């Protein structure tokens, strides 16, 4: 889709799955892949701004379109006065429709991919999505977690709405025990396996205990059994200790995003100081340090390591990243 505006030409189109050899999908700063559009706004004057969604009617003829890219780019398309109002309407609605029709399975990338790398013979297996119980069972076997099984107790999300339909629990733990014991944890987020290390250690996640919870002896034994996971050594890690809050991270990300936009007010010679002022690098450093400490606990000896508390998903995913074998990319 091509159009002109104020002496510039723009192209917004679906990214090609297999570009020709030597062809660059994004040939200029004015090219946008549809899946790169994070937010689309129509603007008229200083006060009229409409956030455009698929199926939403355009409430006015825009003077300008703001295309916010997921790569922090901001593309401003202005329509000149004097007969271009129909074009403004047509272009705006065409982008909205094209974006809605764009496949969600497309992966954004700004690099060219050769046909040889995309051939069926050299294509790597897709990353497991863990959507079905069979997917979870396949991943369990791949990790070698013999002492664990797939639980279907949350298949209808009646145990914990914030947990997936399936998760791993110790093989000897019954689903009736899972349902009963998970009720003693915040939001029903009881202990379940996240990663089984090839050396034998297990990395678990769970929420905090309800302060007013009063478990009976059977529930206490069941909780202890799930936390120990067959190990004699158990380490409980406060996952939020020395880490920023989710609100702090969101605020830092907003500041980082604003700093990376073309119309940022930060002077070029002071950009690094402004970046440091967002606290984003500090927060990433804290998460990496925490993840590294957890990785040491898992690898130093065979044990059960439990991450407890409402913490950032980034902190959970990083220990698994550190613990992957050297050829993990080939396995994925």
Buried (B, 14 or more C-beta within 10 A) or exposed (E): EEBBBEEEEBBBBBBEEEBEEEEEBBEEEBBBBBBBBBEBBBBBEEEEEBEBEEEEEBEEBBBBBBBBBEEBBBBBBBBEEEEBEEBBBEBBBEBBEBBEEBEEEBEBEEEBBEEEEEEEEEEEEEEEEBEEBEBBBBBBEEBEBEBBBBBBBBEEEEBBEEBEBBBBBBEEBEBEBBBBBBBBBBBBBBBBBBBBBEEBBBBBBBBBBBEEEEBEEEBEEBBEBBBBBBBEEBBBBEBBEEBBEEEEBEBBEEBBBBBBEEEBEBEEEEEEEBBEEBBBEEBBEBBBBBBEEBBEBBBEEBBBBBBBBBBBEBBBBBBBEBBEEEEEEEEE
